[in-house]
Amino acid sequence: MTPAVRAGIAAAVAALIADQASKLWLLFAFDIGRRGAVRVTPFFDLVLAWNTGISYGWFQTDSPVGAAVLLVVKALAVVLLAVWMARSHTHMATIGLGLIIGGAIGNAIDRFAYGAVMDFALFHLQYAGQTYSWYIFNLADVAIVVGVIALLYDSFIGTSAAKAP
């Protein structure tokens, strides 16, 4: 196993642990379900939302069959990403892939355990009497986005990209 792959695995494990620890703490220690929305700053709230779909709430499904299909798709994606990570030659790409894998597994655990993904972070802005909100998300989503950014950086700006003809 190469040092790059070890770094990718470490990133996946770190993302998974951070995601699941934050969700378990919010659900069972902080009891966010009972508290409702909690204002942390003027632009950030902790809220409890259950996403039965995929990114941004697309493909919402309350059926067990739909949930099973999403789990199978996610498992297949994780396997393909792991193969890609094992064949990758740069630390940036393997860490990015590891973050995506860790985030995907974290959300899959939610889907398996609760039938939906637990989201809790809400950024919002008030301007001219209007409230503008971002989608509610979790740390697995953050890991996936950072992983994609790392892959894009590695592809377009990284050392290998600079050497490409």
N, C-alpha and C positions, 0 to 999 in steps of 0.2 A: 504494500500500500504506500503510495507516494505521500510526501508531506502535504501536498495540495489537497489530496482526497481526505487526509486526516483533518485538515482545517475545515473542509466542507462538512464533514460529519460532526465536528465540534460545533459549527455554526447551526446545523440542523438541531442538535441536542439542546443547545442554548436557547434557540428560538422556541422550541417545543416546551421546555421547562418554564421559560418566562411567560409564555402564553397561558399554559395550563395553571401555573401558580397564581397569576393575576386573576384568572376567571374563578378559580376555586376560592381564593380569598374574598373576592367581591361577592360571590354567591353565599358562602357559608360563614365567613367571619364578619365581614362588613354588612352582610344581609341587604344587599342593594334591592332585592325584590320587595322588601318591606319598606325601605326608606324612600323608594321612588327616585326621581331625579335629584342629584346632589350637585349644587353649583360649587366648583372648585376655584375657578377664576371668572372674571367677567366674560371670558370667551370660551371656556371649557367646562363641560358638565359630565358627570358620570350618570349614565342612564342604563336601564336594562332593556335590551331588545333581542328578540329571538328571530333569527333569519333562517327561514326554511328553504331559501333559494341559494343561488350562488352570488357572486360579486354584485354589489349594489342592489340586492334583492331580486335579481333576474331569476326566472324559472321557479317562482315560488310554488311549493307543493306541500300539502299536508298529508298526502297519502304515504303509507309505508312503502309502496312500490316505487314512488318517485324518490323517496329518501334513499332507498336501496340502490337505485340507478345512479344517483349522485355519488354515493359512496363507492360504487364500482368504478365510475369515471375518475374519481379522485385517486383511488388506489392505482389504477392504470397510469395516471399521470405521474404519481410518485415513483413508480417503477421506471418509467421512461426517463424521468429527471435523474434518478439514481444512476442509470446506465450512462447518461450524458455526463454526470459528475465524475464517474469512474474513468471516463475517457478524456476528460478535460486536462489541459496542461498548464493552466494558470491558476494562481491562488485566488485572484479576483473572481473568475468564473466559478470555481468550485465553492467558494464561500457564498457567492450569490445563489448558486443552485442549492446549497445546503440550507440557506435561509428560506428559500421557496419550499423546499421539502419539509422543513420543520414547521413552517406556517400551515402548509397543507395538511400535515398530520394532526396538528393542533386543532384545526377546524373539523377534521374528520372525526376526531375523538368526541367533540361536542355533538356532531350529527349522530354518531352512534349512541352516545350516552343520553342525550336529551331529545333527539329527533330534530334538532335545529342548532345553528351556530349562535353562541352567545356573543353579542356585541355590546360595548359599554362606553366607548369614548365618543363624545360629541363636541366638535368645535363649531362655534357659531359667532356671528358678528352682527351687531345692531348698527344700522346706518339709516338716517333719515326716517326713523320710525318703522323701518322694516327689519326683520330678522332673517339673516342668510345663514343657513346651516349646511354643513358638510354631512356626508353619510355617516351613520354611526358605525364604528369599526372596533377592532380588537388588536392585540399585539401580534397575533398570527397574520393579520392583514398587513400590518406594518412590516413584518419580516418579509412577506411576499413582495411588497412594493420595493423595499430596499434591495432585495435579491434581484428583481428585474432591473433596477437602476444599475446594480453592479454588473449584470450581464451586458447591458447596453454600453456601459463605460468600457468594459473589457473588449467588446466587439468594435467599437468605433474610435476609442481614444487610447486604449491600453497598449502595452508593448507589442503584442502580436499584431494588432491592427496597424500600428505604425510601420511594421516591417512588411505588411502585405503589399503586393504590386499595385 
